[in-house]
Amino acid sequence: MDEITPTAAPDKADTNRPATPPFIRSGHLAAPGFSEHRIYWEEYGSLSGEPVVVMHGGPGAGSHSSSVRFFDPQRYRVILFDQRGCGKSTPSAGEDDARAALNDNTTQHLIDDVAALRHELSIKGKMHVFGGSWGSTLALAYAIAHPETVQTLILRGVFLCRRADVDYFFQGNAAEFAVDPLSMAVPGAYLDFPTAWRHFVDAIPPEDRGDVVKGLAKAFSAPPRTDEEREGLVKAASACVAWEGSASRLNRDENSPDQPNQKYALTAARILIHYMINGGFLGAGGEANRDNNYILDHVARLRNIPVHVVHGRYDRVCNLYQAEALVRALRYAGNIAVSYFITTAGHSSFDPETDTRLRTLINELPPMIPVETD
């Protein structure tokens, strides 16, 4: 769940922002096991710097070099990668037939990819892990699985991927919408973006509005066989991406949503719904469970990792209650190294107060002790 932007797009000119740290190299990693997936990665900054792995949002948004702006290039070695099925990783969920891209595509597979990327890039010791929105979910899941490899967790716009968290954004009053489009039956992002919400719900067939995520999963479940089916698929995917974009930033005109290109919309929406219908694959043993409480149930495994949380008070994609729940659970579990900042911002990392807070926080992290190598 994150404002979606294509992989490796050039940074927009902004004289108030420093240039992107120097690009070092890029490549493709053959995914572990017997898999078709090849994971695209990039490195920025200094090869001798403290390693940072950036988990992008979505899921399905792909990495973007703009996230490197938070890190001092003299101090940090910043690693970006495109999660399975999106960005420059292959196969792509943007093809008409997305089954290969969605096969072997679960949170455990993504965690295994990060472990393989560490080996590929010769990261021997600990690393900082940075993630926003769905990236925070993956960062937390990775740290729960491999706490011994994590120096620091830096999280923006926390997303716990529970059913209530997903329904807050995607379900809202959709079930009642045809009868009363202004029904306030339950809390949800729809309350703050009624025009954008109407555009989104209008793209969902009325018979699927009782469970919007399930309806979208049905729409994305098979390759289109006709031009009409493909048109319907693109319409649903574009509506999904436009709704997320409209709700992500406080100063965006919801009457003029961005229109992503078709391949990008298909990629982002398919992977997003693939994960949401399966509860982020955060059930026991990585099984599909929309009613999971996996992160909070396993938060004790993070008790020895410094965790820094930055969350916008007006975030309507990932409600502030998720950050509040995580911070309280970490402290209850005995983690005494938790910092928590609530900014006057929405969901986007580009909102000025969130951007500034993240830069300051990262600049002030205690230096990492280098690993001695033979």
N, C-alpha and C positions, 0 to 999 in steps of 0.2 A: 504494500500500500504506500505509494509514494508518487509524487509528481513525476510523470514519465517523460524522459527525454532520450533521444537516440544515442547509441554508443558513439563515442569518439567524434562527436560533433565539435567544430571549432568553438573555442570560448568566445563569448560575446565581448566586444570591446567595452571596457568599463574602467575609466581612469581612476576610480576609487579602489580598485582591486589590483593587487600585485599580479604580475604575469604568472602563468602556470609554471611550477617548478620544472627543471629540465627533464625532458623525456630521455630515458636510458635505453630501453629496448622493449620488444614485445614478442609474442610467440603463441603457439597453440600447444596445449597439453593433451595428450591422449588420456581420456578419463580412465580411472582404475577399473579393472575387471574386463569382462567381455562386453564391451559397449561401443556403440557407434559414435558416442559423443566426443567432441574435441573442444577443449575449453580455451577460449582466447584470454590472454593476460597482457598487461602493460606494467612497466615500472617507471617511476619518476623519482627525482631527487638525487640522493647519494647512495651508491652501492654499499658504502661502508656505514651508512646511517642506521638508526634504530628502525627495524622493520615494522610496517603498519600494513595490515590487510584491510581493505575497504569492502564491505558487503553492500552491494547496491540494493535498491528497493524494488518494488513491484508487488510480488515477484514477476519478472518478465521485463523490467524496465531497461536492463542493460546498464553497464557502467558508463561513466561520463567523466571526462578529465576535469570538470569544474570542481569535483570533490577534492582534488589535490590542493586546492587553494588554501586549505586550512593548515597545511604542514610546511614548516621551515625546510627548504630544500637542502640546507647545509646539515640539518640534524636528522632528517627522516628519509627512509627508503620506502616509498609508497607503492603498494601493489594493488592494482585494480584487476578485476576479472569479470567476465560475463558468465553468469550462471547458465546452466544447461538450457538450451533451446532458444536463447535470446542473444541480442547484440551480434558480435562476430563469432560466437560459438556456433558449432554445427552439430547435428542438423537443426534447422530453424523452424520454430513454430509458426513462422509467417508464410510457410508454403501452404498450398491448398490441402495437402495431406500432412497433418501435423503429428501423426501417430508416432513416427520415429523420434521426434523432438520431445514428446511427452512420455515416451517409454523410458524406464530407468531414470525418472526425474522426480525425486523425492528429496526431502530435507536431509535424510541420511546420505543420499548420493552427493548432495552439495557439500556436506561436512567432509565426506571422503575426498572430494575434489580439493578442498582447502588443504587437507593433510598431504595430498599428492603434490599440490603446488608448493608447499613448504619444502618438500624433498627436492622437487625440480629446481627450485631457486636457492637451495642450500641454506635454508634458514634453520640453524641448529638449535637455537635457544628459544626464549620467549619472544612474543611479538605483541604490539598493540593491535586491538581489533576495534574497528570503527564501523558503525552501521546506523542508518536512519530508516524508520518506518519498517517495512519488511526486512530491511537490512539489519535492524535491531533484533528482530526475531531470529534471524539466522546467526547473528553474532552471539546471542544468548545461547542458542541451541549448540553452536560450536563450542562455546566455553564450557557448557555443561558436559559435553562429551570429552573435551580435552583441556581441562583446567590447567594442567601442568604446562601448557604451551602459551598461556595468555598472561601478559604483563599487566595490561590495563584494558578495560572495556569502556568505550566512549559511545554513548547511545543518544540518538536524537529522534524524537517522535516515536516513543515506545509503542510497539504493537505486539500484543500477547497472543493473538490469533485464536482466541476463544470464540465460541459461537456468538456471544453477546457483542464482542468487539467487531466481528464481521457484520452482524445484523445492524449494528448502529449505523454503519456506513451504507450498506447495500439494501437493507430490507425496509426500514422506516415505516411509512404508512402505505407501502405499495399495495398491500392486500385490500385496503379500503379506498384506494385512490380513485377508482372508477365511480364510486358512489359519492365520495367526499374528498376531493384532492387536497383540501386544507385540514383534514383530520390530524389531530395531534395525539394519536393513540399511544405512542411510545416515544422515548427520546431518540434522537437521531440527527445525522448531518442534514437531512432534508429540511429541518426547521429553519436553517440559516441560509439555504440556497434554493428557495422554492421554484424559481424559473429553471435553473439547471436541473433540478430534480424532475420537473415536469418533462423536460426534453429526454431525460434518461428513462423514466417510467413509460413514456409513450413508445419507446422502442421495445418494450417487453410485452409479449402477448398477454392479454388479461388473464388467461387460464394459467399463466406461469407466475403471476405476481404474488401468490401466497407463499412462495419460496423463491425469491429472485435468483439467488446463487444456483439453486437446483435448475431453474429454468434456463439460465445462461449456460450451465454445464450441458444441458440437453442440446441447446443450440450449437454448441461447439463440439459435440461428441463425435461427429462423423464428417468426412470430407464432403464438400458440396458436389452434387452430381449434375446440376444444371446452372445456367446463368442466374436464374431466379433464386436458387438456393444460395449461390455465392453472394448475391446482392443482399440477401437477408442476413447472412453471416457477417458481412462487412458492416452492415448497418448496426447490428448488435454490438460488435466489437468496438466500433467507433463511438457508439453511445456510452459504452463502459469507460473507455479512456477519457472521453470528453467530460463525463461526470466527475471522475477523479481529478482531472485538471482544474475544473471549475471550483472544486472545494478545497484545493490545496493551498491557495494563496489568498490573503485577505483583500488584496487590491485588484483582483481580477474581475472583469465585467462578465457576469454569468450569462448575459444575453449574447455574448460573442465568444463562445467557447472555441478553443483551438481545434483545428481539424487535422488530425495526424494522417500521414500517408497510410494507405491500406495495409501494406505489409507490416508496418510497425504496429498498427492497431490490432491486427490479427495476432501478432506475436505476443504483445503485452497482455491483451485480454484473455487469450487462451491459457497462457501460463498462470496468470492471476487466478482465474476461476478454477483451473486444475488444482491449484493449492488450496483455495478457499473451500471448495466442495469436500476436500479431504482433511479439513482441519489442519492444514499445513503439514500433514503427515506427522503430527506430534502426539499421536496416541502411543500406547504401550508398544515398545518394539518398533516404533516408526509407522504403526498402522494408521489408516485413515480414521479419524475420530473428530467430528465437528464439535463435540462436547468436551474436548480435552482441556486440561488445566496444567499442561506439561511443564511450562516454564516455572510457574509458581510452586508446583509440587517438587521441583528439583533445584530450587534456588540455593539450597544449602551447599551445593557443590561449588558455588561461587563465593563462599564466605571469605576466602583469602585473596580475592582479586579486587583491586580498587575499581570501582564502578562510578562513572560520571554520566549523569543523565541530564539532558537539556530538552525541555518540552515546552511548546507554545501553549499558553493558557487558552488561546482561541483556536486550537487545532481541532478541526471538525472531521478530519479523516481518521485520526487516531486520538480518541478522547483522552483528556488529561488523566482520567481515572486509571488508565492503564499504567502510566508512569507512577502514579501514586501507589497503586497496588504493588508494583515491582519494588519500589523503594522501601515500603513498609515491610515487605516480605524479606528483603535482603537484610535489613536492620534486625528484624526478629530472628533471622538465622544466625546472627552474630557478626555480620560484616560491619566493621567499624570504619571502613574506607569508602563510604558512599557519599558522593556530592550530588546535589539535586538543585537544578536551576529552572525556574519557571519564567519564561520570557513573554513579553507582550507581543505575541506573534501567533501565526497560524501554523500550518503543517510544514511549509517549505523551509528548507535550510537557507534559502535566499532572503527570507524575511530579516531585516537588518539586525534586530536584537539577537536573534538566534545565531546568525552568521558571526557577529562580534563575540558572543559568548563562547562559541565553539573555538574560534581562533585563540582567544585568551586562555581558555582551558588547556588547549593542546600545547600552546607555547610554554605553559607553566607546569607541565607534567614533570615529575622528578626524572632525572636522567636514568636511563636503563644501564645496568651494569653489563658490559660486553661479555660475551661468552668466550672463554679461552679455548683456542683450537690448537691442535698439534701442528 
